[in-house]
């Protein structure tokens, strides 16, 4: 059973509802939250009565991406340290980071994508970087009209999140602009790109996600599961999984570039917190955009 303080698990008939429950942190991803979320997904997937899973986020935003505070999963000692049993903890530096990210972000994301039970993400407010990667592993996405999708990770020298979903979700040219500028997509743009299935008023988000889940739940279980496997296999035949594996390795290289080292030094010389530093960085991008408009 999932821990009640980071993830809420509810069953409503044939639908399991899993809610990220760190609203004060905009549901930013840290080890404990992800562990509880995947535990809840496993619980739902093993339940023969569950025909669909809705993944939601408590509070004003679905997910602000990786936690940049004390529980930052990229920092030594971040999160609950419960991954120790899954890792060779004697490793340090690049090797340790590689093992952490491979297990927590790459392997778990692929497991989520291939889950036999259909999954529907209900997204409101901000859905950023790791949060976008998370919802892209879901089969369907319902967005509130206030949803904003962004992946500004390149601004801090990295090559995008651990799995680069954008070329598959947005198309190559839109993906390049989206990643290179870090500018967000609003709900309407996300719908036009095919990133989300439908956009609804914020007040209708939960009800619409549940309506869609209940309609899917009426379809014979094995027929849904086999069709999901076939469609995912078709994407793999087109190279989706191999492209993700390639990017994961490129992502690892990006951690150790000269630019990354310089950014680390710049942040260490600053009196700003990580969040304040990023806000100051983003202000420069906004200034250029405003000057051009």
N, C-alpha and C positions, 0 to 999 in steps of 0.2 A: 504494500500500500504506500502511496506517495506521502511524503511529509507535508503536513497541513500548512506549515509556515512559509514554504516557498512555492508550492504547487497545490492547487485545489482540484480534486477529482470528484466528479458527479456523474451519475447515470440517470438518464431520462428515457425510459423505454429502451429502444435499441440503439440509442446514441450515448456515447461517453463524451463528456465535456471536460477538457483539461485546460486549466487556467494558470498562466504564469502569474505569480502573486508577489511581486516586488514593486508595487506601484510607486513607492517613494523613490525608487531608483529607475523608474520607467522600464522596469523588467529587464534591466541590463543583465547580460549573461555572465554568470560565474559558475564554478564547478558544481556547487550544491544545487543550484536551480536546474542545471542541465541533467544532473543525475536523477533528481526527483521527476523531472519531466519525462525522461526516457523510461524510468520505472513505471510511471503512470501509463505510458503508451504500451509497454509490455503487458501490464495488467489488463488493459482494454483489449489488446490483440488476442490474448489468451481466453477472453471471456466469449463463449459461444453465443451469448445473447447480444453482443455488441456488433452492430452492422456498419457503424460509421463513427468517426472521431472528430470532434470539433476542438481545435486548438485556439485559445484566446489569450488575451493579456488584460490583467486588471488595471484600472486607472486610465489616465488620459492618453497613453500611447501603448502600442503593442510591445515594442522592444527597441531600446536605444542602442543595441549592439553589445559588444563586449564591455564588461564593467571596467572602467578606467580608475576606479578607486582602490581601496585596500584589498578587494577580492579579485583584482584583475587576474584572469587566468593565464595571462602571458608573463606574469611576474613570478619569481621564485617565492614559494610559500603562499601563493594566491589560493583562494577557495578553501575547501575543507580538507584538502590533502587526502581525500578518500581514493584518489587514483593511484596511490602508492602501490597497491596490490596489483595494479594493471601495468606497472611500468618498472623498468630497471632504474631504480631511484639512485643508484650509484653514479649514473651518468650525469654529466654537467654540460653547460654551454649549449652549443648547437644540437648535440645529440639528445640532451634532455628535452629541449624545446620541441624537437622533431617528434619524439615519442609522445609527448603530451598532445600536440596538435593532431598527430595522426590518429590517436585513440579518440580524443574528445570531440574533435571537429570533423575529421575526414571519415573515419570508420563509422562513427555514430550517425553522421548525416546520411551516409549511404544506406545504413540499416533503416533509418527513418523513411527514406525515399522508397525502399522496397518493402516496407511493412505491408502485410497482406490486407489489413483493414483500410478502407479508403479514409483519407484525412482531409479536413477542410480547415483552412486558417481563416479566422475572423480578425481583420486588421483595422485598427483605428489609430489616429495620430501618427507618430513617427514609427517607421520600421527601417532600421539603419543597419548596414554592414552585416554583422553576424545575425541580426534579426531578419534581414532580407534573405540570407542564406537559409535560415531556418524555415521561413514560409515557402521558399522555393522547393523545399523537399516535400511539401504537402501536395496532394493531388489537385486540390482546388483552392482558390483564394476568393473570399468575399471581402470587399473593402468598404469602409465607411467613406462618406464624401469628404471627410477631413483627413484621410490617410495621405501620408507622404513617404515615399520610398527613396532611400539614398544610400550610397556606398562611397563616402569620401576618404577611404583608407589610403588612396594614392597620395593624398595631401600630406600624410605622415610617412612617406617613403615606401610603404608596403605596396604589394601588387594586387590589392583587392583582398577579399576574405579568403579563407582556406579553400573553399570551393567556388570557382568563378562561374556563377549561374547566368550572368548577364548575356553572353552571346546567344545562349539558348532561349532566354526569356524575352529579349528585346531585339534580337538581330544584331549583326556585327557592327554596323555603322552607328546605330543608336547606342549600343553597348560601349563603344569607344568614347563617344561624347559624354555619356553618363559617367563613366569611370574617370576619364581624364579631367573633367571639370569638377566632379563631385557634386554637381547641382542636383537637387531632388526632382523626382517626378511626382506630380499630384495624382489623385485618384483617377481623374479623367484621362490623363496621359497614360497612366498605367493600364487602363482599360483599352485604350486605342492600340497600345503596343502588344496586348495579349498577355500582360503580366498577371492580370486579375481576371476572374470570370465575370464579376458583376460589381457594380457600385450602388450603394443604398444610403439613405440618410443615416446619420450617426445613431439616432434613436432606434432605428430598425435593424441595426447590424446583428445583434444577438439572435433576434427572431428569424431573420433571413437565413443566417447560417444554420440554425436548427431546422428550418423548413427544408432547406436543401438536403441536410443530412437525413431527415426523416423520409424524403422522397427516395434517396439512394437506398435507404434501409429496406424499402419495399421490394427491391430487386433481389432475386435469388443470390445468396451469399457467394456461392462458388462461381457463378457467372461473373459477378463483379470482380472477384479476386483474380480469376483467369484473364479477364480482359485487362486488368491493371498490369499483370505480369507481361502480357503481350505488348502493350503500349510501351512499357518501360524497356522491354527487350528491343523494340523497334528503335527507341532512342539510343540504346547501347550500340545497335548495328550501325547507326549513323555517327557513332564516335563520342557520344556524350560522356560515358564513364572514362574513356581513355583521355579525353580532353581535360576532365577534372583531375585525373591523376597527374598529367603533365603540369597543370597549373599549381597543384599542391607542392610539387618540387620547386617550381619557380617562386612560389610564395616563401618557401624556406630560404632560398637564396636571398630574397629581398630583405630578410631580417638582418643580413650581415654585410650589406653594401656600405660603401663609404658614406653615402647619403644618410643611411640609417644611423651610422655611428655619429655623424655630425649632428643629426637631430637629437640624439640622446645627450650629447654634450650641451647642445643649446638648451634643452629642457632642464638639465642639471644645473646650469648657470642661472636659470630663471627662478624668481621667487614665486611664480605662479603655480597653482596646482595643475594637474594634468587637464582637468576640464577647462580651467581658465586659459591655459596655454592653447588648447584647441579652439576655444571661442575667439581668441585673439588672432589665431591663424586664419580661421574662417572669415573674419572681418575683412582681411585683405582680398579674399576672393569676391566678397560682396561689393567691395569698393570698386574693383575692376569692372564688375558686371554693371553696376549703377552708372559708372562713368561712360560706358558704351551705350547706355540706353537713353 
